[in-house]
Amino acid sequence: MIENTDITSDEDVIQAREVNAINKLEKVDSRSNLSKNVISECEVTGQEIIVDFGDESDLSNPQNWSPRLKWSLVVMVSTLDLAVTLATIICAPVAPQILAEFNQENTFYITFIVSIWELGEILGPLIVAPLSELYGRFYFYHTGTILFIIFSAACALSTNIQSLVAFRFLNGMAVVSTALNPSMVGDLFRVEQRGSAMAIVGLAPLLGPVIGPIIGGYLGNALGWRWCFWLITILCGFLEICFLVFLRETYAVQILKRKTKQLRKETNNSNIRSKYETEHTAMQLFKDACIRPLALLLTSPILFLMSLYVCVVYGYLYLVLTTLTTVFETVYNFSSSIVGLSFLGLGFGCVIGVFLCRVTLDLWVRRQSQCGQTQPEQRLPPVVFGGFILPFGLFMYGWTAEFQVQYMAPIIATGILGVGLVSTMIPVRSYLVDAFGIYSASAIAACAVLRNLGGTFVPLAGPPLYDQLGLGWGNSVLGFIALAFIPAPLLLMKYGRTLRSRDNRKFDA
């Protein structure tokens, strides 16, 4: 007869293993450079030990870094985005110089030199964003910036129009800031603290195309068109040096993966795993990551709807940018040397919009966080405001130019347009970061696909639209289309949480 005291239950065995694992972790903590609260970061579940970040004293969590470090990173990546968007359109004013030097009479290249960039920028984020969710942000910022520097220099050294077009396409593909910047803000700041940082990183991609033609026009006339590309090369080279000194990994999944690997090595315990670790093979994870942006775009109603809205708004931005010079030269007889100043209204409007977003983006979130009811949809009220301001700006711009009202009137109208653009674009990106969590880079990349398609093809409709309907009714048509999108944020504010709850994918950061 076997006595019950000789039998060790399964629960006793599991408990003994858990105690043994904890003891080993304590020994590791005493002799390694791991955080002193490493025990509090590990949750014992069955036979597994789950590694997560600790409390606010755990400096391995990017959200616990000093404000000085976090804002330094925000400023650096925002400056990179500004340089990138400058490069997008800085060559537009000097396009006639380029064609003259290469003895090219086909004026199609004047538009194509700019638009080919947008096509490259569609492909780049689709590759970079999902891989950053697999391997972290750090290496892709460095790789993308270095490639961007190389292709910018290659543009400056081009010997014919075909090579310039090819390098412009590769330049667009090397852009990483479009997808990674909003996601880095999500990495660095807690939900109720993201508004100001989102406003800063959101200003760069809107301000760059505004001041790009001004800089390009003066620099091209003074030093030649090649210096437009050398300026971008030098600026991005300086930023890469800053990245080498200050940049560090911010993606929580990758940080916990490294911490888990180190703990396994120190304790020789294979039962330790990261909070985000899954049972998928490396190949399966790679396949899932590669298709994630397009899969999200096609299967998430909230992402598709917001991306379509951004496509229209961004398309309008580039339509105005590409036709503003012609309007002020033909209607108001501005000379080529001062016509670039007509872009200042749009630039000031964008800056005002950033301050508006900085004040309002966190307002509703902070109020609701006190009640424990924070939701991503609380980022959307500024989009409703922008939805009304944008059409008003289009109507005013079109009809003041149509009736040749004093030139300050359409410039003020473009300023109102800038407020509407920023009040739409920045909150939408903030909403996507909050809603898609650890996969926010893929969501931003998917949004960028439609955004860049809008930036590529909507401007092509501008000249024939104005030729057929005039500036007044042409811009009115655009305004009526923008008005039709006002219900989109209102619907998501009411039903967005329900739509997200029906999605079985886990996006929690």
DODRENTI-99796 format. One record per residue (C-alpha): residue in three letters; x, y, z. Coordinates in Angstrom, 1 decimal, decimal comma. Example, Ala and Ser with C-alpha at 12.3 -4.5 7.8 and 13.67 -1.06 7.14 Angstrom:
SITE  aa   east  north     up
SITE Ala   12,3   -4,5    7,8
SITE Ser   13,7   -1,1    7,1
REM end
This chain:
SITE  aa   east  north     up
SITE Met    0,0    0,0    0,0
SITE Ile    1,4    3,4   -1,0
SITE Glu    0,9    6,2    1,5
SITE Asn   -0,5    9,5    0,3
SITE Thr    2,5   11,3    1,9
SITE Asp    4,8    9,6   -0,6
SITE Ile    2,9   11,2   -3,5
SITE Thr    3,9   14,7   -4,6
SITE Ser    1,0   16,4   -6,4
SITE Asp    1,4   18,1   -9,7
SITE Glu    0,6   21,4   -8,0
SITE Asp    3,5   20,9   -5,6
SITE Val    5,9   20,2   -8,4
SITE Ile    4,8   23,4  -10,3
SITE Gln    5,0   25,5   -7,2
SITE Ala    8,5   24,2   -6,5
SITE Arg    9,6   25,0  -10,1
SITE Glu    8,2   28,5   -9,8
SITE Val   10,0   29,1   -6,5
SITE Asn   13,2   27,8   -8,0
SITE Ala   12,8   30,2  -11,0
SITE Ile   12,2   33,2   -8,8
SITE Asn   15,3   32,3   -6,7
SITE Lys   17,4   32,2   -9,9
SITE Leu   16,1   35,5  -11,0
SITE Glu   16,9   37,0   -7,6
SITE Lys   20,5   35,7   -8,0
SITE Val   20,7   37,2  -11,4
SITE Asp   19,4   40,5  -10,1
SITE Ser   22,2   40,7   -7,5
SITE Arg   25,1   40,2   -9,9
SITE Ser   23,9   41,7  -13,2
SITE Asn   23,1   45,1  -14,5
SITE Leu   19,4   44,3  -14,9
SITE Ser   16,8   46,6  -13,3
SITE Lys   16,6   46,2   -9,5
SITE Asn   12,9   45,6   -9,7
SITE Val   13,2   42,8  -12,2
SITE Ile   11,3   40,5   -9,9
SITE Ser    8,3   42,8   -9,9
SITE Glu    8,4   42,8  -13,7
SITE Cys    7,9   39,0  -14,0
SITE Glu    4,5   37,4  -13,6
SITE Val    4,6   33,7  -12,8
SITE Thr    1,9   31,9  -14,7
SITE Gly    1,8   28,1  -14,4
SITE Gln    5,3   27,0  -15,3
SITE Glu    6,0   30,2  -17,3
SITE Ile    7,5   33,5  -16,1
SITE Ile    6,1   36,4  -18,1
SITE Val    8,5   39,4  -18,5
SITE Asp    7,0   42,9  -18,6
SITE Phe    8,0   46,4  -17,7
SITE Gly    8,0   47,3  -14,0
SITE Asp    6,8   50,5  -12,4
SITE Glu    7,8   54,1  -13,2
SITE Ser   11,3   53,5  -11,9
SITE Asp   12,0   51,0  -14,6
SITE Leu   14,1   52,9  -17,1
SITE Ser   14,1   50,1  -19,6
SITE Asn   10,6   51,3  -20,4
SITE Pro   10,9   54,3  -22,9
SITE Gln    7,8   55,9  -21,3
SITE Asn    9,8   56,3  -18,1
SITE Trp   12,8   58,1  -19,8
SITE Ser   13,5   61,7  -18,9
SITE Pro   11,4   64,3  -20,7
SITE Arg   14,7   65,8  -22,0
SITE Leu   15,6   62,6  -23,8
SITE Lys   12,1   61,9  -25,1
SITE Trp   11,7   65,4  -26,5
SITE Ser   15,2   65,3  -28,0
SITE Leu   14,2   62,2  -29,9
SITE Val   11,0   63,8  -31,0
SITE Val   12,8   66,9  -32,3
SITE Met   15,4   64,8  -34,2
SITE Val   12,9   62,6  -36,0
SITE Ser   10,6   65,6  -36,7
SITE Thr   13,5   67,4  -38,3
SITE Leu   14,2   64,3  -40,4
SITE Asp   10,6   64,3  -41,6
SITE Leu   10,9   68,0  -42,4
SITE Ala   14,1   67,3  -44,4
SITE Val   12,3   64,5  -46,2
SITE Thr    9,2   66,5  -47,1
SITE Leu   11,4   69,4  -48,2
SITE Ala   13,2   67,1  -50,6
SITE Thr    9,8   66,0  -52,0
SITE Ile    9,0   69,3  -53,7
SITE Ile   12,2   71,4  -53,4
SITE Cys   13,1   70,6  -57,0
SITE Ala    9,7   71,8  -58,4
SITE Pro   10,7   75,5  -58,9
SITE Val   14,0   74,5  -60,6
SITE Ala   12,5   71,8  -62,8
SITE Pro   12,8   74,1  -65,9
SITE Gln   16,5   74,4  -65,1
SITE Ile   16,9   70,7  -64,9
SITE Leu   15,2   70,1  -68,3
SITE Ala   17,3   72,8  -69,9
SITE Glu   20,6   71,3  -68,7
SITE Phe   19,6   67,9  -69,9
SITE Asn   18,3   69,2  -73,2
SITE Gln   14,9   67,7  -72,5
SITE Glu   11,9   69,3  -74,1
SITE Asn    9,2   67,0  -72,8
SITE Thr    7,5   69,1  -70,1
SITE Phe    5,9   65,9  -68,7
SITE Tyr    9,1   65,6  -66,6
SITE Ile    8,3   68,8  -64,7
SITE Thr    5,5   67,0  -62,9
SITE Phe    7,0   63,5  -63,0
SITE Ile   10,1   64,5  -61,1
SITE Val    7,9   65,3  -58,2
SITE Ser    5,2   62,6  -58,5
SITE Ile    7,6   59,7  -58,9
SITE Trp    8,8   60,4  -55,3
SITE Glu    5,3   59,8  -54,0
SITE Leu    5,1   56,4  -55,8
SITE Gly    8,4   55,4  -54,1
SITE Glu    7,1   56,5  -50,8
SITE Ile    4,1   54,3  -51,1
SITE Leu    6,3   51,2  -51,3
SITE Gly    8,9   52,2  -48,7
SITE Pro    6,6   52,3  -45,6
SITE Leu    4,9   49,0  -46,6
SITE Ile    8,3   47,4  -46,1
SITE Val    9,8   49,4  -43,2
SITE Ala    6,7   49,6  -40,9
SITE Pro    6,0   45,8  -40,5
SITE Leu    9,6   44,9  -40,2
SITE Ser   10,1   47,6  -37,5
SITE Glu    7,4   45,7  -35,6
SITE Leu    9,5   42,6  -35,9
SITE Tyr   13,0   43,9  -35,3
SITE Gly   12,5   47,3  -33,7
SITE Arg   12,8   51,0  -34,9
SITE Phe   16,5   51,5  -34,2
SITE Tyr   18,1   49,9  -37,2
SITE Phe   15,5   51,0  -39,7
SITE Tyr   16,0   54,7  -38,7
SITE His   19,7   54,3  -39,4
SITE Thr   19,4   52,2  -42,5
SITE Gly   16,7   54,4  -44,0
SITE Thr   18,5   57,7  -43,3
SITE Ile   21,8   56,4  -44,7
SITE Leu   20,1   55,2  -47,9
SITE Phe   18,3   58,6  -48,1
SITE Ile   21,6   60,4  -47,9
SITE Ile   23,1   58,2  -50,7
SITE Phe   20,2   58,7  -53,1
SITE Ser   20,0   62,4  -52,4
SITE Ala   23,7   62,8  -53,3
SITE Ala   23,0   60,6  -56,4
SITE Cys   20,3   63,0  -57,5
SITE Ala   22,7   65,9  -57,2
SITE Leu   25,2   64,0  -59,3
SITE Ser   22,8   62,8  -62,0
SITE Thr   24,0   63,1  -65,6
SITE Asn   20,6   62,7  -67,4
SITE Ile   16,9   63,0  -66,7
SITE Gln   16,4   59,2  -66,6
SITE Ser   18,9   58,7  -63,8
SITE Leu   17,4   61,6  -61,8
SITE Val   13,9   60,1  -62,0
SITE Ala   15,3   56,7  -60,9
SITE Phe   17,1   58,2  -57,9
SITE Arg   14,1   60,3  -57,0
SITE Phe   12,0   57,1  -56,9
SITE Leu   14,6   55,4  -54,7
SITE Asn   14,7   58,5  -52,5
SITE Gly   11,0   58,1  -51,9
SITE Met   11,4   54,4  -51,0
SITE Ala   14,1   55,3  -48,4
SITE Val   11,7   57,4  -46,4
SITE Val   11,2   55,8  -43,0
SITE Ser   10,0   58,8  -40,9
SITE Thr    6,5   58,7  -42,5
SITE Ala    5,6   55,4  -40,8
SITE Leu    7,9   55,4  -37,8
SITE Asn    7,6   58,9  -36,3
SITE Pro    4,0   58,6  -35,0
SITE Ser    4,7   55,1  -33,8
SITE Met    7,8   56,4  -31,9
SITE Val    5,6   58,9  -30,2
SITE Gly    3,4   56,1  -29,1
SITE Asp    6,4   54,3  -27,8
SITE Leu    7,7   57,2  -25,8
SITE Phe    4,5   58,8  -24,3
SITE Arg    1,5   57,5  -22,4
SITE Val   -1,9   58,0  -24,0
SITE Glu   -2,8   61,2  -22,1
SITE Gln    0,6   62,8  -22,8
SITE Arg    0,9   62,2  -26,6
SITE Gly   -0,9   65,3  -27,9
SITE Ser    2,0   67,8  -28,0
SITE Ala    4,4   65,3  -29,4
SITE Met    2,0   64,3  -32,1
SITE Ala    1,4   67,9  -33,0
SITE Ile    5,2   68,4  -33,5
SITE Val    5,8   65,3  -35,6
SITE Gly    2,6   66,1  -37,5
SITE Leu    3,7   69,6  -38,5
SITE Ala    6,8   68,5  -40,4
SITE Pro    5,2   66,6  -43,3
SITE Leu    2,7   69,5  -43,8
SITE Leu    5,2   72,3  -43,4
SITE Gly    7,9   70,8  -45,6
SITE Pro    6,0   71,0  -48,9
SITE Val    5,0   74,6  -48,1
SITE Ile    8,5   76,0  -47,5
SITE Gly   10,2   73,6  -50,0
SITE Pro    9,3   75,7  -53,1
SITE Ile   10,4   78,9  -51,4
SITE Ile   13,8   77,5  -50,5
SITE Gly   14,1   75,7  -53,9
SITE Gly   13,3   78,8  -55,9
SITE Tyr   15,9   81,0  -54,1
SITE Leu   18,6   78,3  -53,8
SITE Gly   18,2   77,2  -57,5
SITE Asn   18,5   80,8  -58,8
SITE Ala   21,5   81,5  -56,6
SITE Leu   23,6   78,3  -56,8
SITE Gly   21,9   76,0  -59,4
SITE Trp   19,4   73,2  -59,1
SITE Arg   22,0   70,6  -57,9
SITE Trp   22,4   72,5  -54,6
SITE Cys   18,7   71,8  -53,8
SITE Phe   19,7   68,1  -53,4
SITE Trp   23,1   68,9  -51,8
SITE Leu   21,2   70,9  -49,1
SITE Ile   19,1   67,8  -48,3
SITE Thr   22,2   65,6  -48,3
SITE Ile   24,0   67,8  -45,8
SITE Leu   21,0   68,2  -43,5
SITE Cys   20,3   64,5  -43,4
SITE Gly   24,0   63,7  -42,9
SITE Phe   24,0   66,0  -39,8
SITE Leu   20,9   64,2  -38,5
SITE Glu   22,4   60,8  -39,0
SITE Ile   25,4   61,9  -36,8
SITE Cys   22,8   63,0  -34,1
SITE Phe   21,1   59,6  -34,5
SITE Leu   24,4   57,8  -33,9
SITE Val   24,9   59,7  -30,6
SITE Phe   21,4   59,8  -29,2
SITE Leu   19,0   57,4  -30,9
SITE Arg   18,1   54,2  -29,0
SITE Glu   15,5   51,5  -29,3
SITE Thr   12,0   52,6  -28,3
SITE Tyr    9,8   49,6  -29,4
SITE Ala    8,5   47,8  -26,3
SITE Val    8,2   44,4  -28,0
SITE Gln   11,8   44,5  -29,0
SITE Ile   13,1   45,8  -25,7
SITE Leu   11,2   43,0  -23,8
SITE Lys   12,5   40,5  -26,2
SITE Arg   16,1   41,4  -25,5
SITE Lys   15,4   41,5  -21,7
SITE Thr   13,8   38,0  -21,9
SITE Lys   16,8   36,7  -23,9
SITE Gln   19,2   38,0  -21,3
SITE Leu   17,2   36,5  -18,4
SITE Arg   17,1   33,1  -20,2
SITE Lys   20,8   33,2  -20,6
SITE Glu   21,5   34,3  -17,0
SITE Thr   19,2   31,7  -15,4
SITE Asn   19,3   28,9  -18,0
SITE Asn   15,5   28,8  -17,7
SITE Ser   13,6   28,3  -20,9
SITE Asn   10,3   28,9  -19,3
SITE Ile   10,9   32,7  -19,2
SITE Arg    9,1   34,5  -22,1
SITE Ser    8,2   38,0  -23,0
SITE Lys    4,7   39,5  -22,6
SITE Tyr    4,4   39,7  -26,4
SITE Glu    5,9   36,4  -27,3
SITE Thr    3,8   34,0  -29,4
SITE Glu    4,1   30,4  -30,5
SITE His    4,5   31,3  -34,1
SITE Thr    7,7   30,4  -36,0
SITE Ala   10,1   33,0  -37,2
SITE Met    9,0   32,5  -40,8
SITE Gln    5,3   32,8  -39,8
SITE Leu    6,0   36,0  -37,9
SITE Phe    7,9   37,4  -40,9
SITE Lys    5,0   36,5  -43,3
SITE Asp    2,4   38,0  -41,0
SITE Ala    4,5   41,2  -40,6
SITE Cys    4,9   41,6  -44,4
SITE Ile    1,2   41,5  -45,2
SITE Arg    0,0   43,3  -42,1
SITE Pro   -0,3   46,9  -43,5
SITE Leu   -2,4   45,9  -46,4
SITE Ala   -4,4   43,3  -44,4
SITE Leu   -5,3   46,0  -41,9
SITE Leu   -6,2   48,5  -44,6
SITE Leu   -8,6   46,0  -46,3
SITE Thr  -10,1   44,4  -43,1
SITE Ser  -10,3   47,3  -40,7
SITE Pro  -13,3   49,7  -41,4
SITE Ile  -11,9   52,4  -39,2
SITE Leu   -8,5   52,4  -40,8
SITE Phe   -9,9   52,3  -44,3
SITE Leu  -12,4   55,2  -43,6
SITE Met   -9,8   57,4  -42,0
SITE Ser   -7,2   56,6  -44,7
SITE Leu   -9,7   57,5  -47,4
SITE Tyr  -10,3   60,8  -45,7
SITE Val   -6,6   61,5  -45,4
SITE Cys   -6,2   60,6  -49,1
SITE Val   -8,6   63,4  -50,0
SITE Val   -7,2   66,0  -47,6
SITE Tyr   -3,6   65,3  -48,6
SITE Gly   -4,5   65,3  -52,3
SITE Tyr   -6,0   68,8  -51,8
SITE Leu   -2,8   70,0  -50,1
SITE Tyr   -0,7   69,0  -53,1
SITE Leu   -3,3   70,3  -55,6
SITE Val   -3,1   73,7  -54,0
SITE Leu    0,7   73,5  -53,8
SITE Thr    1,1   72,6  -57,4
SITE Thr   -1,4   75,3  -58,7
SITE Leu   -0,7   78,2  -56,3
SITE Thr    2,2   79,5  -58,3
SITE Thr    0,2   79,5  -61,6
SITE Val   -2,8   81,2  -59,9
SITE Phe   -0,7   84,1  -58,4
SITE Glu    1,4   84,6  -61,6
SITE Thr   -1,6   84,7  -63,9
SITE Val   -4,3   86,3  -61,7
SITE Tyr   -2,2   88,7  -59,6
SITE Asn    0,9   89,0  -61,9
SITE Phe    3,4   87,9  -59,3
SITE Ser    6,9   87,6  -60,6
SITE Ser    8,8   84,4  -60,4
SITE Ser   11,1   85,8  -57,7
SITE Ile    8,3   86,7  -55,2
SITE Val    5,6   84,1  -56,1
SITE Gly    7,0   81,8  -53,5
SITE Leu    5,8   84,2  -50,8
SITE Ser    2,3   83,2  -51,7
SITE Phe    2,9   79,9  -49,8
SITE Leu    3,4   81,7  -46,5
SITE Gly   -0,3   81,8  -45,8
SITE Leu   -0,6   78,1  -46,0
SITE Gly    2,5   77,8  -43,8
SITE Phe    1,2   80,1  -41,1
SITE Gly   -2,1   78,2  -41,1
SITE Cys   -0,3   74,9  -40,5
SITE Val    1,5   76,4  -37,6
SITE Ile   -1,7   77,7  -36,1
SITE Gly   -3,3   74,3  -36,6
SITE Val   -0,4   72,7  -34,7
SITE Phe   -1,0   74,9  -31,7
SITE Leu   -4,7   74,1  -31,9
SITE Cys   -4,0   70,3  -31,9
SITE Arg   -1,5   70,7  -29,1
SITE Val   -4,2   72,3  -26,9
SITE Thr   -7,1   70,0  -27,8
SITE Leu   -5,6   66,6  -28,6
SITE Asp   -5,1   65,6  -25,0
SITE Leu   -8,0   67,6  -23,6
SITE Trp  -10,7   65,0  -23,9
SITE Val   -8,4   62,1  -23,2
SITE Arg   -7,2   63,6  -19,9
SITE Arg  -10,8   64,4  -18,8
SITE Gln  -11,9   60,8  -19,5
SITE Ser   -8,7   59,3  -18,0
SITE Gln   -9,8   60,7  -14,6
SITE Cys  -12,8   58,4  -14,9
SITE Gly  -10,9   55,5  -16,3
SITE Gln  -12,7   55,7  -19,6
SITE Thr   -9,9   56,6  -22,1
SITE Gln  -10,7   55,6  -25,7
SITE Pro   -8,9   56,3  -29,0
SITE Glu  -12,0   58,0  -30,3
SITE Gln  -11,4   60,9  -28,0
SITE Arg   -8,8   62,1  -30,4
SITE Leu  -11,4   62,8  -33,1
SITE Pro  -13,2   66,0  -32,1
SITE Pro  -10,6   68,2  -33,7
SITE Val  -11,2   66,3  -37,0
SITE Val  -14,8   67,5  -36,9
SITE Phe  -13,6   71,1  -36,5
SITE Gly  -11,1   70,6  -39,4
SITE Gly  -13,9   69,1  -41,5
SITE Phe  -15,8   72,4  -41,5
SITE Ile  -12,8   74,7  -41,7
SITE Leu  -11,3   72,9  -44,8
SITE Pro  -14,3   73,4  -47,1
SITE Phe  -14,6   77,0  -46,0
SITE Gly  -11,0   77,6  -46,9
SITE Leu  -11,5   76,1  -50,3
SITE Phe  -14,6   78,2  -51,0
SITE Met  -12,9   81,4  -49,9
SITE Tyr   -9,7   80,7  -51,9
SITE Gly  -11,6   79,8  -55,1
SITE Trp  -14,0   82,7  -55,2
SITE Thr  -11,6   85,4  -54,0
SITE Ala   -9,2   84,4  -56,8
SITE Glu  -12,0   84,1  -59,3
SITE Phe  -13,1   87,7  -58,7
SITE Gln   -9,5   88,9  -58,3
SITE Val  -10,0   90,2  -54,8
SITE Gln   -6,9   91,9  -53,3
SITE Tyr   -4,1   89,2  -53,1
SITE Met   -4,1   89,0  -49,3
SITE Ala   -7,6   87,5  -49,4
SITE Pro   -6,7   84,2  -51,1
SITE Ile   -3,5   84,1  -49,0
SITE Ile   -5,6   84,3  -45,9
SITE Ala   -7,9   81,6  -47,4
SITE Thr   -4,9   79,3  -47,8
SITE Gly   -4,1   80,0  -44,2
SITE Ile   -7,6   78,8  -43,2
SITE Leu   -7,0   75,8  -45,5
SITE Gly   -3,8   75,1  -43,6
SITE Val   -5,6   75,1  -40,2
SITE Gly   -8,2   72,6  -41,6
SITE Leu   -5,5   70,4  -43,1
SITE Val   -3,5   70,1  -39,8
SITE Ser   -6,7   69,7  -37,7
SITE Thr   -7,5   66,7  -39,8
SITE Met   -4,2   65,0  -40,4
SITE Ile   -2,6   65,1  -36,9
SITE Pro   -5,6   63,9  -34,9
SITE Val   -6,1   61,0  -37,4
SITE Arg   -2,5   59,9  -37,0
SITE Ser   -2,9   60,1  -33,2
SITE Tyr   -6,1   58,1  -33,4
SITE Leu   -4,4   55,4  -35,4
SITE Val   -1,5   55,2  -32,9
SITE Asp   -3,9   54,8  -30,0
SITE Ala   -6,2   52,4  -31,7
SITE Phe   -3,6   50,0  -33,2
SITE Gly   -1,1   50,0  -30,4
SITE Ile    2,0   47,8  -31,1
SITE Tyr    0,9   47,6  -34,7
SITE Ser    0,5   51,3  -35,2
SITE Ala    3,5   51,5  -37,6
SITE Ser    1,6   49,1  -40,0
SITE Ala   -1,6   51,2  -39,6
SITE Ile    0,3   54,4  -40,4
SITE Ala    2,0   52,7  -43,4
SITE Ala   -1,4   51,5  -44,7
SITE Cys   -2,8   55,0  -44,3
SITE Ala    0,3   56,4  -46,2
SITE Val   -0,6   54,2  -49,2
SITE Leu   -3,8   56,0  -49,8
SITE Arg   -2,4   59,3  -48,6
SITE Asn    0,5   59,2  -51,2
SITE Leu   -1,9   58,0  -53,9
SITE Gly   -4,0   61,1  -53,2
SITE Gly   -0,8   63,3  -53,3
SITE Thr    0,2   61,7  -56,6
SITE Phe   -3,1   61,7  -58,6
SITE Val   -5,4   64,4  -57,1
SITE Pro   -3,1   67,3  -58,2
SITE Leu   -3,4   66,0  -61,8
SITE Ala   -7,1   66,9  -61,7
SITE Gly   -6,4   70,5  -60,8
SITE Pro   -5,5   72,1  -64,1
SITE Pro   -8,4   70,5  -66,1
SITE Leu  -10,8   71,2  -63,3
SITE Tyr   -9,9   74,9  -63,2
SITE Asp   -9,9   75,1  -67,0
SITE Gln  -13,5   73,7  -67,2
SITE Leu  -15,1   75,3  -64,1
SITE Gly  -12,8   78,2  -63,2
SITE Leu  -11,2   78,8  -59,8
SITE Gly  -14,5   79,6  -58,1
SITE Trp  -16,6   76,6  -59,0
SITE Gly  -13,6   74,3  -59,3
SITE Asn  -12,6   74,8  -55,7
SITE Ser  -16,3   74,7  -54,7
SITE Val  -16,5   71,2  -56,1
SITE Leu  -13,5   70,2  -53,9
SITE Gly  -15,2   71,9  -50,9
SITE Phe  -18,4   70,0  -51,4
SITE Ile  -16,5   66,7  -51,5
SITE Ala  -14,7   67,6  -48,3
SITE Leu  -18,1   68,4  -46,7
SITE Ala  -19,3   64,9  -47,5
SITE Phe  -16,6   63,4  -45,2
SITE Ile  -17,7   65,3  -42,1
SITE Pro  -19,9   62,4  -40,9
SITE Ala  -16,9   60,1  -41,0
SITE Pro  -15,3   61,2  -37,6
SITE Leu  -18,8   61,6  -36,1
SITE Leu  -19,7   58,0  -36,9
SITE Leu  -16,4   56,7  -35,5
SITE Met  -16,8   58,7  -32,3
SITE Lys  -20,1   56,9  -31,9
SITE Tyr  -19,4   53,5  -33,3
SITE Gly  -15,6   53,2  -33,3
SITE Arg  -15,3   51,4  -30,0
SITE Thr  -17,9   48,8  -31,1
SITE Leu  -16,1   48,2  -34,4
SITE Arg  -12,8   47,8  -32,6
SITE Ser  -14,3   45,4  -30,1
SITE Arg  -15,4   43,1  -33,0
SITE Asp  -11,8   42,8  -34,2
SITE Asn  -10,2   39,7  -32,7
SITE Arg   -6,6   40,9  -33,3
SITE Lys   -4,8   42,1  -30,2
SITE Phe   -3,4   45,7  -30,6
SITE Asp   -2,7   46,5  -27,0
SITE Ala    0,6   48,2  -26,4
REM end
